[in-house]
Amino acid sequence: MTVITPNLALAGYRSFGKVPQYFDRFAKINLLIGRNDAETSNVLRFLDELVRVR
């Protein structure tokens, strides 16, 4: 299953606080880079849960 989303905003999910964090301009290939504890795993976890619901 392929899911394409143009952008994403996360708030109130796991380590994300109440203030939305925006991820803009997704493409066919995306790199998600961050230091340890930079919430990168939680972004991937959210996207995985989103795809499983559909």
ABEGO torsion letter per residue (X at the ends): XBBBBABBBBBGBEABBABBBBBBGBBABBBBBBBBGAGAAAAAAAAAAAAAAX
